Amino acid sequence: MEGALTARDKVGVQDFVLLDAYTSESAFLDNLRKRFSENLIYTYIGTLLVSVNPYQELGIYTVSQMELYQGVNFFELPPHVYAVADNAYRMMCSELNNHFILISGESGAGKTEVSKKILQYFAVTCPMTESLQIARDRLLLSNPVLEAFGNAKTLRNDNSSRFGKYMDIQFDFKGIPVGGRIISYLIEKSRVVHQNHGERNFHIFYQLLEGGEEERLAYLGLERDPQLYKYLSQGHCAKEPSINDKSGWKTVSNAFSVIDFAEDDLENLFGIIASVLHLGNICFQESQQGCATIPDTHEVKWIAKLLGVRPWVLLEALTHRKIEAKTEEVICPLTLELSAYARDAMAKAVYGRTFTWLVNKINSSLVNKDVPGKTVIGLLDIYGFEVFDKNGFEQFCINYCNEKLQQLLIERTLKAEQAEYEMEGIEWEPIQYFNNKIICDLVEERHRGIISILDEECIRPGPATDLSFLERLEEKVGKHAHFQTRKLAGPKGRKRIGWMEFQLFHYAGEVTYCTKGFLEKNNDLLYRHLKEVLCRSKNRILKECFLVAELENRRRPPTVGTQFKNSLSSLLEILISKEPSYIRCIKPNERKEPGKFDDFLIRHQVKYLGLMEHLRVRRAGFAYRRKYEHFLQRYKSLCPDTWPHWHGPPAEGVERLIKYIGYKPEEYKLGRTKIFIRFPRTLFATEDAFEFSKHQLVARIQATYKGCRERKAYVRKRRAAIKLEAHWRGVLARKEAQRRRWAVRIIRKFLTGFINRNKPLCPDNEEFIVFVRKNYILNLRYHVPKNILDKSWLRPPGILENASELLRKMCTRNLVRKYCRGITAERKALMQQKVVTSDIFRGKKEGYAESLNQPFAHSRIDEGDINPKVLQLIGSEKIQYGIPVIKYDRKGFKTRQRQLILTQKAAYVVELAKIKQKIEYSTLKGVSTSSLSDGIFVIHISPEDNKQKGDAVLQCEHIFEAVTKLAMLVEKENIVNVVQGSLQFYIGPGKEGTIVFDTGLEEQIYKDKNGQLTVVSVRMKS
């Protein structure tokens, strides 16, 4: 409330109760307009929330916004739908009673969106366990399913609810949502077969055609173009830019999977949806006898297949009617008009009952029978007041429903509020308001109400027509002040009322209804012949919807009007048993444009929603009232005189309590049985003090309990400790005496044994020698060599030298065995190569000893580093080894970067993608290298090989490895020659080159003045 006072001069007021001119409708509208222009769509009237549809996303429904409103007192933050939801939730948790939120307003005012926001709020902010998350998800995703099957585009709303929905959200005692239940009311079945211009059928038809999988559509016999179906094209807006049917299909499909619909259920469900579309495309022709026939049975066959009935039986049921005359059954052919009626009646009945099955199926997935003592919050999202250019039976029922809800609001707020003040003896200025009970009675009164007259007209013998129904109305209720027809109206009124119309003066304004179709829609007659066909369907859903028992029941079923009246009565009983919260939704303009504020339209809604009367009651009334017993029970801890028990009358206790708290006289009134608090801030201050006192009381109780518990524990532990100490001291003393006796005996034996240690084994030294042996073995355990190169060994005593030597040998053999077993095949091969290297180079070439600890590699070049073209030229030969080398030209000794690749048959000298030289092992004479530490080696070629240009002079880093690999692959004895001083190599026919090897201070390779290649190596220290 303080927040509302602070924001008063910024953008209007957040609570209409704070308006100075609270009786002025213009001031009310002006405040609403100011806030709407700043995208502030929510305003309070006390605890009632007024919501104006913005027709755009405002970014005020984020998770952070939800967390902001969670657990906060109602008026502490700006108005929001989350505040209403949170207040209902907290009241339910604290008082453990049931609540409901009534969302009302005309079509297009945003009621469905508001209910979705409330559901999302509970889903995010309520405590949740992993096991109950499925229930929460199913509760949330039931919305898109019901919207797809129960919502449609109308002239006023692209997502208009064409059915009433009441949802109970069930909570356990911890406030965790555990399940739910949905009740639906009066789905607009006539929309299945007819839509006005600019309107569409239910969303699911378009979503199935636009987003359904090709296989599914082919199975259902459907095409994607909705214009091909009569039931979808009558409104001439099958394709609507503002509606994304493909996205809607994805949402619905995901929802079905979460709600746990089986694939068989979906197949049967969409089979029914498709059959409705096929039904609409059935065309009748008139025979010469004036009877209806179906020349093209293509659609009938599809319907029969999808519904699991025989085609000829369905064909007969659509063109004939079965009449029972006493004990006989007569089948009569239908006229063209009656056949079309039968087709449409079947489509409406099938869709209507399937929708009821769908709601029950969702309920079965939401119900939770395992949690006892559930409390609920109900959400009522029901069609708003509707006034069209042409209003029929559906609008009559919808507006009757709104009259009943308005009556509930009057009973629970305006009338009840004033009656309570009067009963409690509180001074009060009566507020004048329109009580619409007179209109409700006009519609629903037994025998004299419009619904009763309509039922009588439907069942009376003789030809009953819509005109005869209108005449009966004029006869029975013609004198009612809120009823008028053309015949009863004055000269001015007749111009606005047609011959087949009547007018009702609703609380929201006058509405003219056309009686055409009233009798037909109230009867909702499905021919028995068609009902028999549907009862024998193999479609599992239709089997549950159309029971065979219906055929055996000869009683006339209740009419649609009577069913709706009864269901409304049941709904009101549910709502009356719960604590209410109200949200009034307002439609800002007819064109659904963001930011446009239509004063005339909104003034009309403010009037028929009764907002001004509600404001006057709130302004003059009290924000909070409670019985003395409840108030005292809750807040008695705030006063020392009433805590912990008050033994006097509750009224005196409350008076003593509020005097102690410091209430001012203008803040409260004391009635006969209740206390009335005028301002919310007074209650909030009391509640805050109560919350603080709870913490103090809890702390005091905890401290007392903990002190008592710890004192008892201390005394118990002290007694136990004394007893344990006494026993333990005895145990320790006995152990110490025993240990000393043992120590004396051992020391005596040890001294005797040491003195006689070198004598032959005898009783005097036997234990000493055993001890020495044992001690040596135990110590040896921690000093065993860890590898075969470790030659250390624990020095043994003299008497164990032989045993120690045996153990050392056993340990060495074990280490060798472990080492050998741990060598892999690849490593073994590389070690064998090391053996070959030893045979070739040991004692012949410097650097050999240093190379021993350098492991050989399988290859120094990865296969990925070799050009694919080279691999292609090598072909099927398997590469055994590769290494980067430097090649020296045979004439000028210019260096070239190359790769040496060894295969099973040849050695290749490769430059990038070219093979510069291929040396087959069969033509290889030998390999020469120096005895120094350089990396130069020469591959000698047989001069007889004309393909070769000469010997290959190469240099690499891993010369021992490379030469060994080459020698092993050539498989010739003494193939490697280690030379000293110099070596000759073949350049070409009759030509030889010389490489001189020498030592120096630094490594050099150069061409000397004699044209020889001189290789200088640094002499390695021996």
Phi, psi and omega in degrees: 000320178297324177298322179293321178295321180295321185275007188300318185269002183272290178227083181063208176238147181282342180228121181300339179300335182273000177294136176293308180269065187288347177270353183269122177293326180294319178296323177299311181294322181297319178294320179296319181293316179303313183290321180295322181294338177258018180061028173261093191271351183249137176215144180268154157235089189068242178263356176278136181255128174259126182238128178254126183295119183277345185056032177195161177281131183249353180071028182249018182236034180278168178297323179296323176296319178299315180295330179295321184271351184291123175072016182257141179302150194306315187263007184283336180239165180303156182303141180195153177296331178294328179294320178295314180298315183293322180296316179297320182294315182293321178296321179297316182292321186281325184255355179053044174236169184271147181229161169217153178243115181267118180251114185230166183146168183282171182299130180093004182275353176099023183294316182298318180295321179298316180295325178293321179296323178294317178299316179297322179298313179297322182296325185273318191266337182288147175300146188218141172251159184298324182290333182264000180295328179296317179299319179297315181295320179294321178298316180293316187276357172291334181299305181299328178294312181292327176295319181297319184269344186237357180247154181207164175279127173242180180295334185259343189205127180287343180224058185280131176287120179258025174206159176267144183223127172241125182239127172263125173259119186266137180235148173273186186292343177272356183085017179268128177294124185243350181175194181190177178208141182238135173239129179252154183226127167045072173289142185281083185293332182297337179294336180299324186252349181207136175228142177288166180298132181087004180241164181235166173286185180297148187305324190300327180298313183288324179295320179297315181290322185279320187250350183297150179292152182301319182296320180294314181297320179296321179295326181272353180073033185247151172254161184285334186283112180293341180295343181282354185242126185300319183291348182250352189246003184290332181274355178058034174210046180300324176260114182243117184302327184280357182241124179261093184291327180295316177296321178299321178298317180298318180297316181293319180298317178296319180297319179300320182292323181288321182285356173073046171279130177288158180297326178296320178299315180294322179297316178293320183296310182286338171297320177294316179300315179295322181296328177297317179295319178294323178302316182296337182268002176288128179249136180254150173233153181266128178281176179296333179276000180085014180261158181275138174228162178243100184292324181249111184266014181302312181293324180297320180295320178296316180298316180299319180295315185288327183265353179071044177234168180279134184301317184290330177292316178295320179299316179294320182294330180281340184242359180223159178233136180265123181244130179262123177240101185054253183261000183250154174243128181243131178256118183248140176290150180261152174283173180302317183292318181289328177294318177297321177297316180298318179299311182294323179296320178296316180299315181294317181295316181297314183291317182299314182287327176296322178297318177297318177299319181298316179298316180295323179296316178297318179300321181296332178276342182266335188293143179228103183270353185276346184257114179279160172062045181282145167250158186227154165240120181267146175239118179253108177244101186231155185308142181276173179300131185237131175225110179248176175297324178230116184249129183246205184298321181297315180296325178300313180293317181298315182288329173297318177301315180295326175298318181293321179291324176296322179295322178298316179298318179297315182296320186276339184241288189295302186290313182297322181299311183292323180296322181293319179298320181294317182292327183273355179076029179268133178298135192203137175262113185303142179254129179279133178211160179272119177268114187274014179301329181297326179285319178300318178296321179302324183275318194248356185300139181294134176070333183242352180279165183298320180295319179295318178296320179296318178296318179299320182291329181288332187251353185289148179291156181095173182285109177259131180231171177296328179291317179296327176297317179297320179296320178296322177298314180300324182288318187272316186239017183299333183271358182292138184294339184253017179233142181203143173233176180299322182291324184271343186282161175283183183301321180288319183292331183296331182292336183263354184238129178279174183292331181259023187237155170225160186236134175244138178265088181286169175297335181268356182132174182278142180227134180259126182249138175267125185282355180297122180090357182297313182294316181298313183288330178288321177291319183048052190279129172244119183306143184301323181300316179292323180296323177297318179300314183291327179293335181261014180293148176272353176291121188299325181292315179295328177300322179284332183278322182244097183274146180297334181298335178297325181291331181279337181278115183270355181287147179287128180292153179298149181288167180298318181299316180292319177300317181294320179297318179293318180294326177294321178298319178296320180297316181295325176297320178297314185290323182295332182280359184238160176280132188266152163227146187237138171232121179256120183260136183239137178266119188283334179200164184279339187267004179058039181263133176294139173082357181265128185243105182269105185301316184296312181297317183288323177301318179298317181292320178301323182289309186283342174279354177068029185290324180293318178296319180297320179297317181296321179295317181294321182294323183269347188261201184240142185283338187211140174213142179211151174296149183304318183299314182293317181297316181293319180298323183283317191251010185297338181290351182278348184232130180299331183288332184259354182253136002270346181225140173248122187261357180266191177298143182302322182299318179293322178298317179295318180298318178296321182294311184289333176293320179292320181293324178105035176294141174272154184303323183284353184270349185205163171222145178254119178267196182288321183232354186225159169257137180245123179251126188283316190253137176299327183296328178295315179295318181298319179296319178296317181295320178297318178296321179296317178299319179295318181293328178298318178297319179295316180296317179298317180298319181293316179297316180298317181297316180297314181295315181296320179298314180296315181296317182290325179296315178298317181296321180297313180298317181296316181292324182295315178298317181295321181295318180298315181294317180296318180300316181298312180296317184293320177300320177297316180298315181297320180295316179296318180295321180295318178296319179294319181296320180294317178299318179295318182297319179299316181295317182293316180299320180296316180295319183296316180296317179297317180294320180296319180297324184255022188295329184268359178279162175303158184302124181212170181303333182288327183246001185299310182294324179296314180296318176301319179297316181298315179301311182298316181296321179295315180298317181295320179290323179299332181302327182267358182237021178291139177300142182269340178214171187288342180276347180276111185262006182289153180201138182293130181292128184270160170290163187303321184287350184242018184295316179296315179296322180297319180296319177298316180296322180297317179295316179299319180296318181296316180297322179295318178297319179296317180298315179299318181297315182295319180293334182276355181279127177281166179300318181294318179293325178297319179297318180293325178290325176296324176296324177299324178295317178298318178302319179299317180298325185278315194249346186299123181074004183248325186233134178296149179092351181297313183299321180290338183277350185299320183275005177261111183293145175286152176253153176299323177195150179262002178229125174288151180298332179290339180276352179270133183300135180304327180295321178297316178301321179294320180290324178294326175076227187278355180294130181279129180285123182265331185196149176212144181207141174290136180225164171251124180259135177258128177302144184291335182260302185263357180056032175285141184275144178224134176281123183223172171242132175260117182243124181253126175248190180289337188244335188206164173252136183241133172257116193242137170241111180050250185261009183242145171266108184282329181204131175247122183243104178287142184297334181292333181260001183277122182276323182175176179232128181243143174213167183271170178273358180271186188270011181287171181252021182275133170216150184241129174264114184272136182248147176293127181300335182290343180281102184291342182286340185267147180273338182156185180292154179260120178261114188233158176221136176213166181284323185254069187291322180297318181292313184294314182294321178298313179303315181295316181298320181291326180284326181291326178058042174240146181285145176051041182284335184261131180240119178262115187252164175237143177085288183203167175215152180258145176223152186277127179258316182186183182305117177077007183236139177225151176244164183232138173243121181258129180252131182215171178247155180197190181280336178216157182285134178214149171223118183206166178265122183275181186292342179272004179081014179262155175271117182256127180244115182255127179240153176276129181293127181277143180288136181273000000 
